[in-house]
Amino acid sequence: MTESDTRTQTRNPTQEQEQKQHQSDEDIRTCPECDGRLATDTEHGETVCGDCGLVVEEDEIDHGPEWRAFDSAERDKKSRVGAPTTNMMHDKGLSTNIGWQDKDAYGRSLSSRQREKMQRLRTWNERFRTRDSKERNLKQALGEIDRMASALGLPENVRETASVIYRRALEEDLLPGRSIEGVSTAALYASARQAGTPRSLDEISRVSRVGKMELTRTYRYIVRELSLEIQPADPESYVPRFVSQLDGSDEAERTAKRLLRSAKNNGITSGKSPVGLAAAAVYAASLLTNEKVTQSEVSEVANISEVTIRNRYKELLEAEESAPRWIILELLLESSSSQNTAH
């Protein structure tokens, strides 16, 4: 028996399977015309036959990096990633940003000459980042949106949506005759409504630099011109925030939402302020769950008068079929006594 026969007999099944796979790969990489060997031309993005020159594939896409690495350490060293683009910056985060710290890469303070040089670089960098009036307008507005969203505790998706709304208003030339602060505040209010984390007009105007009247007028104009689809504010969306600020329990939150659903089914919520209904539901839920919450505390959190809370929570409890009878009787007695006092 020859040495080659011995190697053939000692070959395991795994090696035979690998050989078959290699042979099938070789068959695929042959020319369909002359059975010649195919070669990949990475420069032109083509697969051609080395014998007859037939172009089998063209306009191939190379999804790999433009660099080569021969081990994992070199691959990790050459790989590069950056922050994703965002609409919350006027240049979408693609330009250079020079930090304000006058320190080098080792954390050491720069000399006076180097500090002057870095200051000049910052000045020219800002001039290049905002080259025209639209970019300066957008930069100021997006900074205003970020400031108000931070003061209101709004999430990042709301800020992103508000930035997109403002960009659309700027592209469609809706800003002439209106202040940058007014349009940015209206965009933030609309995005909070769309995201299901609404804030009341009083809360928005408290952190804004424009009045409530200008805010409502600009908001209606932006919604109409941009054809924004915004659903009416749901009172239930305010409940979790109010309960959290009052340190209420989960049971109180569930009870408040149940009261609002019962009132909605009975048609009581129509034409009434959603913030007032939510505040009244939170106070009524605190009564039903025996939690010590006063009307003044709810009024301060929701920025709603105590008179509104008293009027609304009575209506909510009367509409709730599962409310204890003694609470409803107490409400009726309180209402009759207040009417007699008024007469």
N, C-alpha and C positions, 0 to 999 in steps of 0.2 A: 504494500500500500504506500502510495506516495505521500509526501508531506502535505500537498494541497488537499488530497482526499481526507487526511486526518483533520485539517482545519475545517473542512466542510462538515464533517461529522460532529465535531465538537461545538459548532455554532449553535447558540441557544435561540429559542423562538423570538425573543425580543430583538435580537440582531436581524433576524429575517424580516420582522415586521418593519423595522427601520429601513431596511434595504428596499422593501416594496414601496414604502412611502417616498423614498428618495427617487426611485424609478418613476413613480407617478408624477412627481414634481418635475422630473426631467422631461416627461412626455408633454406636460403642459407648457414648458418653456421652449418648445420647438416650433419652428415656422410652419404655418398651415399650408404653405405652397411647396417648399422644397425640403421640409423637415430639418432645416438648418437650426443652429443654436441662436436663441434670441438674446439680445443685450439691451440693457436699460441705459438710455442717454439722459442722465439727470440734468444736464445743462439745458437741453431743449424740452425736457419733459416727455420723451417719446420712448417707445419700446420697438426696436428695429431688429431685423434679421441680419446676422453677420455675414451670411453667404450671398443672398440675393438682394438685400437692401430693402425688403418690404417693411413698411411702417405698420406694425400691428396695432399699436395704441399711441394716441397723441394727446396733448394738453392734459397730461397727468398732474395731479396735485400732490406736492410733497408736504405732508402734514407734520413732518419733524422739524427740529430746530435747524438754523442755518450753520450751527457749529457742530464739531465732532468731539466726542469724549471717549477715552479708551478704558476708563475705570469709573467706579461710582464716586470716588472722591473728586475727580475732575468734572464729572457730570453735575454734582452738587455745587461745585464752585462756579461753573459757567451758567447754571440756570438762573434766570432772573424773572421776577414777578413784580408787579406794582399794584397800587391801590386801584380799585375799579372806578370807572368814570361815574360821576354823580351829577345830577341836575341841580344840586344845592350849591354849586360853585359856578360862577359866571363862565369860566372856561372849562367846565366839567372836570376840573382837577388835572388837566393835561399839561399845564405850564409849570414852570419852576417856582418854588416857594422858598425864599431865603428866610431862615429863622431870625428871631429878634435877639437871641442870645449871642453875645460877643465872646464866643469861646471856640476853640479849635476842636479837632476830633478827639483829643485826649482830655478835654474838659478844662484846659488851661486858658486863662484870660488872654485876649488879644492885646497887642500893643496899641498905643494911641494912633499910630499911622495906619495900622491894619483896621482899627475901628472906623476911621474916617473912610477908608476904602470900601469896607462892607456897607457903610451907610450910603455911599454913592451908588453901589451896586443895587441896594434895596430900592433906592429912588428910581433908577432907570428900569429896574425890573417891574415896578408898579406902572411905570409909563408904558412899557411894552405890553403888559397884561391887559390894560384898558386903553385901547388905541382910539376908540371913537366914543361918541356920546351914548350910544346904545349899550355898549359894554359897561360904561360907568354907571348908567341907570340900572342895569341888571345887577351889578355888583352891590350897589347900595340897597336895592330891594331884597336881594337874597340874604344880605346881612340882617336886614330888618325882620325878615321872616324867621331866621334862625334865632334872633333875640327873643321875639314874642313866643315862639314855640318852646323855647327853654323856660321862659317865665311861666308858661301854662302847663308844662310837663307833658307836651305832646310827643308821640313817638316819631321815629325817623321816617316812617312811610308817609306820615302826614306832611312832614316838611318837604319830602320829595315831590309829593303830589302838588303842594302849594307852589313849588318852584316851577313845575311844568305848566300850571295854570297861568302863572305870571309870564312865563316865556310866550305862551300862546297870545296873551293879551298884548305883549310888546310886539310880536310879529304881525298881529292884525291891526296895529296902530290904534289901540283903544286908550292910550294914555294921555293924549293931548287934552288939556282942560281938567285933568285930575292929578292929584298928588301921588307921588311914588308910595308914600306911607299908606294912603287910602286904598290903592289897588293891591298892595302887598297884604294889608290886613284883610281885605275882602277875599283874596285868594286863600289865605290861611283859614279863614272861617269856613269857606266852601269845602276845602280839603278835609277839615275836621268833620264836617257833616257827612261827606262821602265815605270816610273811613269808619264811621260808626263810633267815633269818640268826640261827640260835639261839645262845644263850649258855648255858653250863653253870650248874648251880645254885650251884656254888662261885663262879663269876664274878659272878653276880647277887647272892649274899649278901655278897660282899666289898664291894660299893658300896652295899648296902642298910643300913637301920637296924634290920632284923629278922633273927632267926636263921634258919638253914637249915630247921629243923624247922617253924617257924611259916610260912615261905614255902611249903613243900611242902603243908602242910595247907590253907592258904588257896587255893593254886593249884587243888588238887583240888576244893575247894568251889565256886570261881568257875566252873570248867569244867563241873561237873555242873549247877549251878543255871542257868547261862546257855546251856547246851547248845552249847558251842563245839566246832566240828569241828577238832580238832588232830591231825595225823598224827604218828606216832612220829618222833622225831628221826633224821635220816639222817646217818650218819657222814661221808658225802661233803661235807655242807654245812660241816663244820668245817675241812676240808682246806685250802681257799684261804687262810683266815686264819692257820692255823698255818704254812703254807709262806711266806707273806708276812712274818710276824714273824721267821722264821728266815733270811730272805734266800735262800730256795731258788729253784730254776729252774722254768720251766714244765714241763720234762721230769719233774722230781721230782713235781710236782703231778699230772700225768697218770698217772705210775706209781702213785702212792698211790691214786688213784681206781680204777685197774685192779685193784689188789690188793683193795680193798674190794668191788668187784663180784664178783671170783672167790670171795671168802670168803662173800658173800651167796648166790651160787649154790650153794655147798657147804653152806650152813646153819650156818656157823661164827658168824655175827654174832648169832644168836638168843640173847637173855638176857644180853647183854654191854653194857657201857656204851658208847654211841656216841662219847663223848669219848675214852675209852681206845683204842677201835679206830682212831679217826682219828689219834691221836698215834702209835700203833704203826705205822700205815700210812705216816705221814710219815717215821718213822725207818727203816723197811724200804726205802722208796723212796730215801732218801739212800744206803743201802748199795748198792742196785742201780745208781744213777747216779753212784757214786763221789764223793759230796759229803761234806764233813767236817762232820757233825752228830753230836753226842754225845747219849747218852740223858738226861744231866742238862739239856742245853739244851732238848730237847723236853719234858721233865718240867716245867721252869720255865714254858714257854710255855703248855702245856695244863693245868697245875696237876694233874698225874697223877703218881703215884709211879713210880719207875724199875722197880720190880718188875712193875707192871702192864704197862708198855711192853715189858719183856723177855718176859713170858709171851705177850702178844698178837702181837708181831711175828713170833715163831717160828711161830705158828699161821697167820698170813697168808702167810708165805713157803712153808710146806708146802702150803698150798692153791693157791698160784700155780703153774700148770703150766709157765710160761715162765721161772721163776726158775732161775738157774744151779745146776747140781748141786752145785758145790763149796760154795755157801752152805748148802744144806740139809744136806750131810754135816757141815759145821762146826757147824751147830746141833745135830745129833744127837750129835756128840762132846761138845759143851758140856753138853748135857742129861745124858748118861750120866756125865760127870765130876762134875757137881753132885750127882747122886744118890748116887754112890759116896762123895763127901765127907760127905753128910748121914748115910749109914749108918756 
